[in-house]
Amino acid sequence: MASPAIHQAITEAAAKYRFPEGRVFEYGTAGQPRTANSDLLNTVVFAVGLLAGLRSKKLNGQWIGVMVTASHNPAEDNGVKLVDPMAEWETYATKLANAPLDKVADVYNELIKEIDIKMDNPARVVFARDTRASGSRLVGILNAALSATEVEFMDFKFMTTPQLHYIVRCKNTLGTPYEYGEPTEQGYYEKLGEAFKKVMRSVKVQGHLTVDCANGVGGPKLHELIKYLPSAEQGGIDIKVVNDNVINPDSLNFECGADYVKTKQRAPPSSKAAPLERCASLDGDADRLVYYYIDENNVFRLLDGDRIATLAASFIGDLARNAGIAQKLKIGVIQTAYANGASTDYIEKVLKLPAVCTKTGVKHLHHAAMRYDVGVYFEANGHGTVTFSENALKTIKSAEPQSPAQQQALECLVGLTDLINQAVGDALSDMLLVEAILAHKGWTTKEWLGTYTDLPSRLVRVEVADRSIFKAVDAERKLESPPGLQDKIDALQSRYNKGRSFARASGTEDAVRVYAEAASRSEADDLASRVANAVKEAGSGGDA
């Protein structure tokens, strides 16, 4: 139980806020709800502050992170994420976030008993925010919750979400054989900079890269990272940074950024890229990355998370073979149902690697990746990373090279284990990874795109009265309810050449997302439209 003093402090602190009438909050795959009225988040952020302290105590004082961000959402939105990807604490977060404010201290005590927390354990929390105008106020509320519960905390001010994940990993591995790095922002830049130099020792980047930073926190952080990278003359990257306006908060994610490029299937209007120029876009908190270019015929060409996954898996597999350790490393590629079917075919038939499908959400992908020595996971939206098991790290670092070529491959693999942010998908780290691989392969983006041909696809959002009736199974590729809807989807997709479609409820809003792909653009569009209509009928109580 919390002491009477802490119980009183929680009650007094919570009394300053007002619970929004008629709202029920739910902790989803992207953290606590992202909402257009950030005032509605006051009580949610307070609850997450209480929960972060409890989580740290449960883990005997390990550091827990809290990130205030709404990622790729519009500037007026905000949200909050617990940086603790291995935790299954959604139910506790939901319970605290929906507790009446005069009862929140009682619910806090109930959770202490339910989770069996030793209250004499220390509690340590780090937090940061993106550039949204509401972030400062919400961080103040987080501060109030942590202070009321006597939690030790550190405010890292403005950071990308992956930088905060990096800090948490570093702090929790200090003094262990698995130290991850210096737990500071500078330590992050130094680690990436040194690793990039190691990986690029024998090659040079060709051409230059234009990076759209979504007018978010990734802009100033990329400018800082560039200072730690070798110059173009030294074999580094010539990077042109665009959409890095953090002075005007309303410009965040407006007609730019990774989500815009992925969903609209076009370059940001502000982009003045020349034909064949290599371009990349981050999202608002810099945990997503997509590449694109305009071809000779002025046609937009996208290289999304599926493409990054296949590029990374191919390169790491080649390095393992060149280093003579391929038989000792089990490599797997983790995708979601949104992955293009052509990428899955390429992984299994050309790369000869297992492709595993999980439910949407980073924690599902991360857990599945950890079952491999090298787990490559990316969502099609551009969020992803590569994990290396303890066995993989030992195998790579203890291998005895039998030739200069093996030595070079091993050194490159060692560099990759530091260049890749294994804690979470990181747009800046992933960008350096892509640039390094393209340099090693001597590929342009056009040659990268040529590895396989995507099936045309369409993503449609269908508003429904109650998303909870849409219950998915089989890694969200099938619906078990409403009754009869999956049979209708199966019948529809069977009419199209290479037709595939599924529907899943949104994790954050009353909507269902319908994905469809087929051999031609017209077939993919038609299939998506017909499945969306079936979903609409089922959602309104009609006959599916």
C-alpha positions as CSV (number, residue, x, y, z in Angstrom):
1,M,0.0,0.0,0.0
2,A,1.1,3.6,-0.6
3,S,1.8,5.6,2.5
4,P,-1.0,7.9,3.8
5,A,1.2,10.9,2.7
6,I,1.5,9.6,-0.9
7,H,-2.2,8.7,-1.0
8,Q,-3.0,12.3,0.1
9,A,-0.5,13.8,-2.3
10,I,-2.0,11.9,-5.3
11,T,-5.5,13.0,-4.3
12,E,-4.5,16.6,-4.0
13,A,-2.6,16.6,-7.2
14,A,-5.4,14.9,-9.1
15,A,-7.9,17.4,-7.8
16,K,-6.4,20.1,-10.1
17,Y,-7.7,18.4,-13.2
18,R,-11.1,17.6,-14.6
19,F,-12.1,14.3,-16.1
20,P,-13.6,14.8,-19.6
21,E,-17.3,13.7,-19.4
22,G,-18.4,10.8,-21.5
23,R,-14.8,9.8,-22.5
24,V,-13.4,6.3,-22.0
25,F,-9.7,6.1,-22.6
26,E,-7.9,3.0,-23.9
27,Y,-4.2,2.2,-24.1
28,G,-3.7,0.9,-27.7
29,T,-0.8,-0.2,-29.9
30,A,0.4,3.4,-30.2
31,G,0.2,4.3,-26.5
32,Q,-2.5,6.4,-24.8
33,P,-5.0,8.0,-27.1
34,R,-4.0,10.7,-29.5
35,T,-6.7,13.4,-29.6
36,A,-7.2,16.7,-31.4
37,N,-8.0,18.4,-28.0
38,S,-4.8,17.9,-25.9
39,D,-6.7,19.3,-22.9
40,L,-8.5,15.9,-22.7
41,L,-5.2,14.3,-22.0
42,N,-4.5,15.9,-18.6
43,T,-5.9,13.0,-16.6
44,V,-4.4,10.4,-18.9
45,V,-0.9,11.8,-18.6
46,F,-1.3,12.0,-14.8
47,A,-2.3,8.3,-14.8
48,V,0.6,7.3,-17.0
49,G,3.0,9.2,-14.5
50,L,1.6,7.1,-11.6
51,L,1.9,3.9,-13.7
52,A,5.5,4.6,-14.8
53,G,6.5,4.8,-11.1
54,L,4.8,1.6,-10.3
55,R,6.3,-0.2,-13.3
56,S,9.8,0.9,-12.2
57,K,9.2,-0.4,-8.6
58,K,8.0,-3.7,-10.0
59,L,11.3,-4.0,-11.9
60,N,13.3,-3.2,-8.8
61,G,14.1,0.3,-9.7
62,Q,14.9,-0.1,-13.4
63,W,14.4,3.1,-15.5
64,I,11.1,3.5,-17.3
65,G,10.6,6.1,-20.0
66,V,7.6,8.3,-20.8
67,M,7.4,10.0,-24.2
68,V,4.8,12.8,-24.8
69,T,4.1,12.7,-28.5
70,A,1.4,12.1,-31.1
71,S,4.0,11.0,-33.7
72,H,2.6,11.5,-37.2
73,N,-0.7,13.0,-36.1
74,P,-1.5,16.7,-36.7
75,A,0.1,19.4,-34.6
76,E,-2.9,20.0,-32.4
77,D,-3.0,16.4,-31.3
78,N,-0.9,14.9,-28.5
79,G,-0.5,11.5,-26.7
80,V,1.8,9.6,-24.4
81,K,3.8,6.4,-24.7
82,L,5.4,4.3,-22.0
83,V,8.9,3.4,-23.1
84,D,8.9,-0.2,-21.9
85,P,8.2,-2.4,-25.0
86,M,8.3,-5.7,-23.2
87,A,5.6,-4.8,-20.7
88,E,2.0,-6.1,-20.9
89,W,0.5,-3.2,-18.9
90,E,-2.3,-1.9,-21.1
91,T,-5.1,-3.1,-18.8
92,Y,-3.5,-1.3,-15.8
93,A,-3.0,1.9,-17.9
94,T,-6.6,1.8,-19.0
95,K,-7.9,1.2,-15.4
96,L,-5.9,4.2,-14.0
97,A,-6.7,6.5,-16.9
98,N,-10.5,6.0,-16.5
99,A,-10.6,6.2,-12.7
100,P,-12.6,9.1,-11.2
101,L,-10.2,11.7,-10.0
102,D,-11.3,11.5,-6.3
103,K,-10.8,7.8,-6.5
104,V,-7.5,7.6,-8.4
105,A,-5.4,7.2,-5.3
106,D,-7.6,4.3,-4.2
107,V,-7.2,2.7,-7.7
108,Y,-3.4,3.3,-7.4
109,N,-3.5,1.3,-4.1
110,E,-5.6,-1.5,-5.7
111,L,-3.0,-1.9,-8.4
112,I,-0.2,-2.1,-5.9
113,K,-2.0,-5.1,-4.4
114,E,-3.0,-6.6,-7.8
115,I,0.5,-6.4,-9.3
116,D,2.2,-7.2,-6.0
117,I,4.5,-4.3,-5.9
118,K,7.1,-3.8,-3.1
119,M,6.7,-0.1,-2.3
120,D,10.1,0.2,-0.6
121,N,11.7,-0.5,-4.0
122,P,13.1,2.6,-5.8
123,A,11.3,4.1,-8.7
124,R,13.1,5.9,-11.6
125,V,11.6,7.6,-14.7
126,V,13.0,9.5,-17.6
127,F,10.8,11.5,-19.9
128,A,10.9,13.7,-23.0
129,R,8.5,15.4,-25.5
130,D,8.4,16.3,-29.2
131,T,7.9,19.9,-30.4
132,R,4.1,20.2,-30.0
133,A,2.9,23.3,-28.3
134,S,0.9,21.3,-25.7
135,G,3.9,19.2,-24.7
136,S,5.3,21.6,-22.1
137,R,1.9,21.6,-20.2
138,L,1.5,17.8,-20.4
139,V,5.1,17.3,-19.1
140,G,4.2,19.5,-16.2
141,I,1.3,17.2,-15.3
142,L,3.6,14.2,-15.6
143,N,6.0,15.9,-13.3
144,A,3.2,16.4,-10.7
145,A,2.3,12.7,-10.8
146,L,5.9,11.6,-10.3
147,S,6.5,14.2,-7.5
148,A,3.3,13.1,-5.7
149,T,4.6,9.5,-5.7
150,E,8.2,10.4,-4.7
151,V,9.7,9.0,-8.0
152,E,13.2,9.9,-9.0
153,F,13.0,11.4,-12.5
154,M,14.9,13.1,-15.2
155,D,13.5,15.5,-17.9
156,F,15.3,15.2,-21.2
157,K,13.3,18.0,-22.7
158,F,13.0,17.7,-26.6
159,M,14.0,14.3,-28.0
160,T,13.0,11.9,-30.7
161,T,11.1,8.9,-29.4
162,P,14.0,6.5,-30.3
163,Q,16.5,8.7,-28.5
164,L,14.4,8.3,-25.3
165,H,14.3,4.5,-25.9
166,Y,18.1,4.6,-26.3
167,I,18.5,6.5,-23.0
168,V,16.3,3.9,-21.2
169,R,18.3,1.0,-22.6
170,C,21.6,2.6,-21.7
171,K,20.6,3.4,-18.2
172,N,19.3,-0.1,-17.6
173,T,22.4,-1.8,-18.9
174,L,25.0,0.4,-17.2
175,G,27.5,-1.8,-15.2
176,T,26.4,-5.0,-17.0
177,P,28.2,-7.0,-19.7
178,Y,25.6,-5.6,-22.1
179,E,26.2,-1.9,-21.7
180,Y,24.4,-0.2,-24.6
181,G,26.1,3.2,-24.6
182,E,26.4,6.5,-22.8
183,P,23.0,7.5,-21.5
184,T,23.0,11.0,-23.0
185,E,21.9,12.6,-26.2
186,Q,25.6,13.2,-27.1
187,G,26.3,9.6,-26.3
188,Y,23.6,8.7,-28.9
189,Y,25.2,10.8,-31.6
190,E,28.7,9.5,-30.8
191,K,27.6,5.9,-30.9
192,L,25.9,6.3,-34.3
193,G,28.7,8.4,-35.7
194,E,31.5,6.0,-34.8
195,A,29.5,2.9,-35.9
196,F,28.7,4.6,-39.3
197,K,32.4,5.2,-39.9
198,K,33.2,1.6,-39.0
199,V,30.6,0.2,-41.4
200,M,31.7,2.7,-44.2
201,R,35.4,2.0,-43.9
202,S,35.8,0.5,-47.4
203,V,33.0,2.3,-49.4
204,K,31.6,5.7,-50.2
205,V,28.1,7.0,-50.4
206,Q,27.2,8.1,-54.0
207,G,25.1,11.2,-54.6
208,H,23.3,13.2,-52.0
209,L,20.2,12.6,-49.8
210,T,17.3,15.0,-49.2
211,V,15.6,14.3,-45.8
212,D,12.1,15.7,-45.1
213,C,11.9,16.0,-41.3
214,A,8.1,16.6,-41.1
215,N,8.8,19.9,-39.3
216,G,9.2,17.9,-36.2
217,V,11.8,17.1,-33.5
218,G,13.8,15.0,-36.1
219,G,14.9,18.2,-37.8
220,P,17.1,19.7,-35.1
221,K,18.3,16.2,-34.1
222,L,19.4,15.3,-37.6
223,H,21.3,18.6,-37.9
224,E,23.1,17.7,-34.7
225,L,23.8,14.1,-35.8
226,I,25.4,15.4,-39.1
227,K,28.1,17.0,-37.0
228,Y,29.2,13.5,-35.9
229,L,29.2,11.9,-39.3
230,P,32.1,12.0,-41.8
231,S,31.8,14.7,-44.5
232,A,30.9,13.8,-48.1
233,E,34.6,14.2,-49.0
234,Q,35.5,11.7,-46.3
235,G,33.0,9.1,-47.6
236,G,30.1,10.3,-45.6
237,I,26.6,11.5,-46.7
238,D,25.8,14.8,-48.3
239,I,22.5,15.4,-46.5
240,K,20.1,18.2,-47.4
241,V,17.6,18.8,-44.6
242,V,14.1,20.1,-45.5
243,N,10.9,20.6,-43.6
244,D,12.8,21.3,-40.4
245,N,10.6,24.3,-39.2
246,V,10.0,23.8,-35.5
247,I,9.4,27.5,-34.8
248,N,5.8,27.3,-36.2
249,P,4.2,24.4,-34.3
250,D,1.3,24.2,-36.8
251,S,3.6,23.1,-39.6
252,L,4.3,19.7,-37.9
253,N,3.4,16.9,-40.2
254,F,1.4,19.3,-42.4
255,E,1.7,18.0,-46.0
256,C,5.0,16.4,-45.2
257,G,6.6,13.5,-43.3
258,A,6.6,9.7,-43.6
259,D,2.9,9.2,-43.0
260,Y,2.0,11.8,-45.7
261,V,4.3,10.2,-48.2
262,K,3.2,6.6,-47.4
263,T,-0.6,7.3,-47.4
264,K,-0.8,9.9,-50.2
265,Q,1.8,8.0,-52.3
266,R,3.4,11.2,-53.4
267,A,6.3,13.5,-52.4
268,P,5.6,16.4,-50.1
269,P,4.5,19.6,-52.1
270,S,7.5,21.4,-50.6
271,S,9.9,18.8,-52.1
272,K,11.7,20.1,-55.1
273,A,13.5,16.9,-55.8
274,A,15.1,16.4,-59.2
275,P,14.4,13.2,-61.1
276,L,16.2,10.2,-59.6
277,E,17.3,12.2,-56.5
278,R,17.4,10.1,-53.4
279,C,14.8,11.3,-50.8
280,A,13.7,10.2,-47.4
281,S,10.9,11.3,-45.0
282,L,10.8,11.0,-41.2
283,D,7.6,11.3,-39.1
284,G,6.9,13.8,-36.3
285,D,8.8,11.9,-33.6
286,A,11.4,10.4,-35.9
287,D,10.6,6.7,-35.4
288,R,9.4,6.1,-39.0
289,L,11.3,6.3,-42.2
290,V,10.4,5.9,-45.9
291,Y,12.5,6.5,-49.0
292,Y,11.2,7.7,-52.4
293,Y,12.3,9.2,-55.7
294,I,10.8,10.6,-58.9
295,D,11.7,8.5,-61.9
296,E,12.7,9.7,-65.4
297,N,9.0,9.8,-66.4
298,N,8.1,12.0,-63.4
299,V,6.4,9.0,-61.7
300,F,6.6,8.9,-57.9
301,R,8.4,5.7,-56.6
302,L,8.1,4.7,-52.9
303,L,10.5,2.5,-50.9
304,D,8.7,1.8,-47.7
305,G,9.2,-0.3,-44.6
306,D,8.9,-3.5,-46.6
307,R,11.7,-2.4,-48.8
308,I,13.9,-1.4,-45.9
309,A,13.3,-4.8,-44.3
310,T,14.2,-6.8,-47.4
311,L,17.3,-4.5,-48.0
312,A,18.6,-5.1,-44.4
313,A,17.8,-8.8,-44.4
314,S,19.6,-9.3,-47.7
315,F,22.7,-7.4,-46.7
316,I,23.0,-9.0,-43.2
317,G,22.5,-12.4,-44.8
318,D,25.3,-11.7,-47.3
319,L,27.6,-10.4,-44.6
320,A,27.0,-13.5,-42.5
321,R,27.9,-15.8,-45.5
322,N,31.0,-13.7,-46.3
323,A,32.1,-13.9,-42.7
324,G,31.7,-17.7,-42.6
325,I,29.1,-17.6,-39.8
326,A,25.8,-18.0,-41.7
327,Q,25.2,-21.5,-40.3
328,K,25.5,-20.2,-36.8
329,L,22.9,-17.4,-37.2
330,K,19.2,-17.9,-37.5
331,I,17.8,-14.8,-39.4
332,G,14.1,-14.1,-39.7
333,V,12.0,-11.2,-41.1
334,I,8.9,-10.1,-39.2
335,Q,6.1,-8.4,-41.0
336,T,2.4,-7.5,-40.4
337,A,-0.6,-8.2,-42.6
338,Y,0.0,-4.8,-44.2
339,A,3.2,-6.0,-45.8
340,N,2.9,-6.2,-49.5
341,G,2.5,-9.8,-50.7
342,A,5.4,-9.3,-53.2
343,S,7.8,-8.5,-50.4
344,T,6.8,-11.7,-48.5
345,D,7.4,-13.7,-51.7
346,Y,10.8,-12.1,-52.2
347,I,11.9,-12.9,-48.6
348,E,10.8,-16.5,-48.8
349,K,11.7,-17.4,-52.4
350,V,14.7,-15.2,-53.2
351,L,16.3,-14.4,-49.9
352,K,15.3,-17.9,-48.6
353,L,14.5,-16.6,-45.2
354,P,11.5,-17.2,-43.0
355,A,8.8,-14.4,-43.1
356,V,6.7,-14.3,-40.0
357,C,3.4,-12.3,-39.7
358,T,2.3,-10.8,-36.4
359,K,-0.4,-8.5,-35.2
360,T,0.0,-4.8,-35.8
361,G,2.0,-3.0,-33.1
362,V,5.7,-2.7,-32.3
363,K,5.6,-4.9,-29.3
364,H,4.2,-7.9,-31.3
365,L,6.9,-7.4,-33.9
366,H,9.7,-6.9,-31.4
367,H,8.7,-10.0,-29.4
368,A,8.7,-12.2,-32.6
369,A,12.1,-10.7,-33.7
370,M,13.7,-11.7,-30.4
371,R,13.0,-15.4,-31.2
372,Y,15.8,-15.2,-33.9
373,D,19.5,-14.6,-33.7
374,V,18.9,-11.7,-36.1
375,G,15.3,-10.5,-36.2
376,V,14.5,-7.9,-38.9
377,Y,11.2,-6.3,-38.3
378,F,9.5,-3.4,-40.1
379,E,6.0,-2.3,-40.6
380,A,5.1,-1.1,-44.1
381,N,4.7,2.4,-42.6
382,G,8.5,2.6,-42.1
383,H,8.8,1.8,-38.4
384,G,11.2,-1.0,-37.6
385,T,14.7,-2.1,-36.6
386,V,16.9,-5.2,-36.4
387,T,17.5,-7.1,-33.2
388,F,20.6,-9.2,-32.4
389,S,20.4,-11.9,-29.8
390,E,23.1,-12.5,-27.2
391,N,24.1,-15.6,-29.2
392,A,24.4,-13.5,-32.4
393,L,26.6,-10.9,-30.7
394,K,28.9,-13.5,-29.2
395,T,29.1,-15.4,-32.6
396,I,30.0,-12.2,-34.5
397,K,32.5,-10.9,-31.9
398,S,34.3,-14.2,-31.3
399,A,34.5,-15.4,-34.9
400,E,38.1,-16.0,-36.2
401,P,38.4,-14.7,-39.7
402,Q,40.2,-17.0,-42.2
403,S,40.8,-14.4,-44.9
404,P,40.8,-10.6,-45.3
405,A,37.3,-10.8,-46.9
406,Q,36.0,-12.6,-43.8
407,Q,37.6,-10.0,-41.5
408,Q,36.0,-7.2,-43.4
409,A,32.6,-8.8,-43.3
410,L,32.9,-9.4,-39.5
411,E,34.0,-5.8,-38.9
412,C,31.1,-4.5,-40.9
413,L,28.7,-6.8,-38.8
414,V,30.2,-5.5,-35.6
415,G,29.6,-1.9,-36.8
416,L,26.0,-2.7,-37.7
417,T,25.2,-4.0,-34.2
418,D,26.1,-0.4,-33.0
419,L,24.7,1.5,-35.9
420,I,21.2,-0.1,-35.5
421,N,19.1,1.2,-32.6
422,Q,18.1,-2.2,-31.3
423,A,15.8,-0.7,-28.7
424,V,13.2,0.5,-31.2
425,G,12.5,1.6,-34.7
426,D,14.6,4.8,-35.2
427,A,14.4,6.8,-38.4
428,L,17.8,8.4,-38.0
429,S,19.6,5.1,-37.3
430,D,17.6,3.3,-40.1
431,M,18.5,6.1,-42.5
432,L,22.2,5.6,-41.9
433,L,21.7,1.8,-42.2
434,V,20.0,2.2,-45.6
435,E,22.7,4.7,-46.8
436,A,25.5,2.2,-45.8
437,I,23.8,-0.7,-47.5
438,L,23.2,1.2,-50.7
439,A,26.9,2.3,-50.7
440,H,28.1,-1.3,-50.1
441,K,25.9,-2.7,-52.9
442,G,26.7,0.2,-55.2
443,W,22.9,0.6,-55.8
444,T,20.8,3.6,-56.7
445,T,17.2,3.8,-55.4
446,K,16.1,2.6,-58.8
447,E,18.2,-0.6,-58.5
448,W,16.8,-1.1,-55.0
449,L,13.3,-0.8,-56.3
450,G,14.1,-3.3,-59.0
451,T,14.6,-6.2,-56.5
452,Y,10.8,-7.0,-56.8
453,T,7.6,-5.4,-58.1
454,D,5.0,-4.4,-55.5
455,L,1.5,-5.5,-56.0
456,P,-0.8,-2.5,-56.3
457,S,-2.6,-1.9,-52.9
458,R,-5.2,0.4,-51.4
459,L,-5.8,1.3,-47.7
460,V,-9.3,2.5,-46.9
461,R,-10.6,3.9,-43.6
462,V,-14.3,3.1,-42.8
463,E,-16.0,4.9,-39.9
464,V,-18.1,2.6,-37.7
465,A,-20.3,3.2,-34.7
466,D,-18.5,0.5,-32.6
467,R,-15.1,-0.8,-33.6
468,S,-15.2,-3.4,-30.8
469,I,-17.5,-5.7,-32.8
470,F,-14.7,-6.3,-35.3
471,K,-12.6,-9.0,-33.7
472,A,-9.6,-10.2,-35.6
473,V,-7.6,-13.5,-35.5
474,D,-4.7,-15.1,-37.4
475,A,-2.4,-12.1,-36.9
476,E,-5.3,-9.8,-37.8
477,R,-5.7,-11.3,-41.3
478,K,-9.1,-12.8,-40.6
479,L,-12.3,-11.6,-38.7
480,E,-14.2,-13.9,-36.4
481,S,-16.9,-11.3,-35.9
482,P,-19.2,-9.8,-37.1
483,P,-20.6,-13.2,-38.2
484,G,-20.5,-13.8,-42.0
485,L,-18.2,-10.8,-42.8
486,Q,-15.0,-12.9,-43.3
487,D,-16.9,-15.2,-45.7
488,K,-17.9,-12.2,-47.7
489,I,-14.3,-10.9,-47.7
490,D,-13.0,-14.4,-48.8
491,A,-15.5,-14.5,-51.6
492,L,-14.6,-11.1,-52.8
493,Q,-10.8,-11.5,-52.8
494,S,-11.1,-14.8,-54.7
495,R,-12.5,-12.9,-57.7
496,Y,-9.3,-11.0,-58.3
497,N,-5.9,-12.1,-59.7
498,K,-3.5,-12.2,-56.6
499,G,-6.3,-10.7,-54.6
500,R,-5.8,-10.3,-50.8
501,S,-7.8,-8.2,-48.4
502,F,-8.4,-7.9,-44.7
503,A,-10.1,-5.6,-42.3
504,R,-9.0,-4.7,-38.7
505,A,-10.3,-2.3,-36.1
506,S,-8.3,0.8,-35.5
507,G,-6.4,0.9,-32.2
508,T,-7.2,4.6,-31.6
509,E,-10.5,5.6,-33.2
510,D,-13.9,4.2,-34.1
511,A,-12.9,3.1,-37.6
512,V,-12.0,0.0,-39.4
513,R,-9.0,-0.1,-41.8
514,V,-9.4,-2.1,-45.0
515,Y,-6.3,-3.2,-46.9
516,A,-6.5,-4.7,-50.4
517,E,-4.0,-5.7,-53.0
518,A,-4.3,-7.4,-56.4
519,A,-2.4,-7.8,-59.7
520,S,-3.6,-4.4,-61.1
521,R,-4.3,-1.0,-59.7
522,S,-8.0,-1.1,-60.8
523,E,-8.5,-4.6,-59.3
524,A,-6.9,-3.5,-56.0
525,D,-9.1,-0.3,-55.9
526,D,-12.2,-2.3,-56.7
527,L,-11.5,-5.0,-54.1
528,A,-10.8,-2.3,-51.4
529,S,-14.1,-0.6,-52.3
530,R,-16.2,-3.7,-52.2
531,V,-14.7,-4.9,-48.9
532,A,-15.1,-1.4,-47.4
533,N,-18.8,-1.5,-48.3
534,A,-19.2,-5.0,-46.7
535,V,-17.5,-3.6,-43.5
536,K,-19.8,-0.6,-43.6
537,E,-22.9,-2.8,-43.8
538,A,-21.7,-5.1,-41.0
539,G,-20.9,-2.1,-38.9
540,S,-24.3,-0.6,-39.3
541,G,-26.0,-3.9,-38.4
542,G,-26.8,-4.8,-42.0
543,D,-26.3,-8.2,-43.5
544,A,-22.6,-8.8,-44.1
